[in-house]
Amino acid sequence: MDNKKIGEEIMYSTLKSFIKQSGYSQKELASKIGISQSLFSKRLKGECCFRASEMLLLGLTLHIPSQLLHKVFVEEAPKNNSEV
């Protein structure tokens, strides 16, 4: 497995776990936060950052405890990525 693939597996691992537990599809979650499914996928892959409003809506939708939001969206976020 190459380094890029390993990084993608670690990136947002907690968020991906919450998504899996919720039963929502990426398309459903993207719709709930007001973006396309393709943009949601790019954000999960670390190609671009989640915006604050998207983080908040995902946190509320997925019932992510407020004390975990920093870990989910900051600590596990990719570094040096572009904004879309």
Contact map, one row per residue, 1 for C-alpha under 8 A:
111011000000000000000000000000000000000000000000000000000000000000000000000000000000
111111000000000000000000000000000000000000000000000000000000000000000000000000000000
111111100000000000000000000000000000000000000000000000000000000000000000000000000000
011111110000000000000000000000000000000000000000000000000000000000000000000000000000
111111111000000000000000000000000000000000000000000000000000000000000000000000000000
111111111100000000000000000000000000000000000000000000000000000000000000000000000000
001111111110000000000000000000000000000000000000000000000000000000000000000000000000
000111111110000000000000000000000000000000001100000000000000000000000000000000000000
000011111111100000000000000000000000000000000000000000000000000000000000000000000000
000001111111100000000000000000000000000000000000000000000000000000000000000100000000
000000111111100000000000000000000000000000011100000000000000000000000000000111000000
000000001111111100000000000000000000000000010000000000000000000000000001100110000000
000000001111111110000000000000000000000000000000000000000000000000000001000100000000
000000000001111111000000000000000000000000000000000000000000000000000001000100000000
000000000001111111100000000000000000000000000000000000000000000000000001100000000000
000000000001111111110000000000000000000000000000000000000000000000000000000000000000
000000000000111111111000000000000000000000000000000000000000000000000000000000000000
000000000000011111111100000000000000000000000000000000000000010100000000000000000000
000000000000001111111111100000000000000000000000000000000000010000000000000000000000
000000000000000111111111000000000000000000000000000000000000000000000000000000000000
000000000000000011111110000000000000000000000000000000000000000000000000000000000000
000000000000000001111111000000000000000000000000000000000000010000000000000000000000
000000000000000000111111100000000000000000000000000000000000000000000000000000000000
000000000000000000110111110110000000000000000000000000000000000000000000000000000000
000000000000000000100011111110000000000000000000000000000000000000000000000000000000
000000000000000000000001111111000000100110000000000000000000000000000000000000000000
000000000000000000000000111111100001100100000000000000000000000000000000000000000000
000000000000000000000001111111110000000000000000000000000000000000000000000000000000
000000000000000000000001111111111000000000000000000000000100000000000000000000000000
000000000000000000000000011111111111100100000000000000000000000000000000000000000000
000000000000000000000000001111111111100000000000000000000000000000000000000000000000
000000000000000000000000000111111110000000000000000000001000000000000000000000000000
000000000000000000000000000011111110000000000000000011001100000000000000000000000000
000000000000000000000000000001111111000000000000000000000000000000000000000000000000
000000000000000000000000000001111111101100000000000000000000000000000000000000000000
000000000000000000000000001001100111111100000000000000000000000000000000000000000000
000000000000000000000000011001100011111110000000000000000000000000000000000000000000
000000000000000000000000000000000001111111000000000000000000000000000000000000000000
000000000000000000000000000000000011111111100000000000000000000000000000000000000000
000000000000000000000000011001000011111111110000000000000000000000000000000000000000
000000000000000000000000010000000000111111111000000000000000000000000000000000000000
000000000000000000000000000000000000011111111111000000000000000000000000000000000000
000000000000000000000000000000000000001111111111110000000000000000000000000000000000
000000000011000000000000000000000000000111111110000000000000000000000000000000000000
000000010010000000000000000000000000000011111111000000000000000000000000000000000000
000000010010000000000000000000000000000001111111100000000000000000000000000011001000
000000000000000000000000000000000000000001111111100000000000000000000000000000001100
000000000000000000000000000000000000000001101111110000000000000000000000000000001111
000000000000000000000000000000000000000000100111111000000000000000000000000011001111
000000000000000000000000000000000000000000100001111101100000000000000000100000000000
000000000000000000000000000000000000000000000000111111100000000000000000000000000000
000000000000000000000000000000000000000000000000011111110000000000000000000000000000
000000000000000000000000000000001000000000000000001111111000000000000000000000000000
000000000000000000000000000000001000000000000000011111111100000000000000000000000000
000000000000000000000000000000000000000000000000011111111110000000000000100000000000
000000000000000000000000000000000000000000000000000111111111000000000000000000000000
000000000000000000000000000000011000000000000000000011111111100000000000000000000000
000000000000000000000000000010001000000000000000000001111111111100000000000000000000
000000000000000000000000000000000000000000000000000000111111111111001000000000000000
000000000000000000000000000000000000000000000000000000011111111100000000000000000000
000000000000000000000000000000000000000000000000000000001111111100000000000000000000
000000000000000001100100000000000000000000000000000000000111111100000000000000000000
000000000000000000000000000000000000000000000000000000000111111110000000000000000000
000000000000000001000000000000000000000000000000000000000111111111011000000000000000
000000000000000000000000000000000000000000000000000000000010001111111000000000000000
000000000000000000000000000000000000000000000000000000000010000111111000000000000000
000000000000000000000000000000000000000000000000000000000000000011111100000000000000
000000000000000000000000000000000000000000000000000000000000000111111111000000000000
000000000000000000000000000000000000000000000000000000000010000111111111110000000000
000000000000000000000000000000000000000000000000000000000000000000111111111000000000
000000000000000000000000000000000000000000000000000000000000000000011111111100000000
000000000001111000000000000000000000000000000000000000000000000000011111111110000000
000000000001001000000000000000000000000000000000010000100000000000001111111110000000
000000000000000000000000000000000000000000000000000000000000000000001111111110000000
000000000000000000000000000000000000000000000000000000000000000000000111111110000000
000000000111110000000000000000000000000000000000000000000000000000000011111111000000
000000000011000000000000000000000000000000000100100000000000000000000001111111100000
000000000010000000000000000000000000000000000100100000000000000000000000000111111000
000000000000000000000000000000000000000000000000000000000000000000000000000011111000
000000000000000000000000000000000000000000000000000000000000000000000000000001111100
000000000000000000000000000000000000000000000111100000000000000000000000000001111110
000000000000000000000000000000000000000000000011100000000000000000000000000000011111
000000000000000000000000000000000000000000000001100000000000000000000000000000001111
000000000000000000000000000000000000000000000001100000000000000000000000000000000111
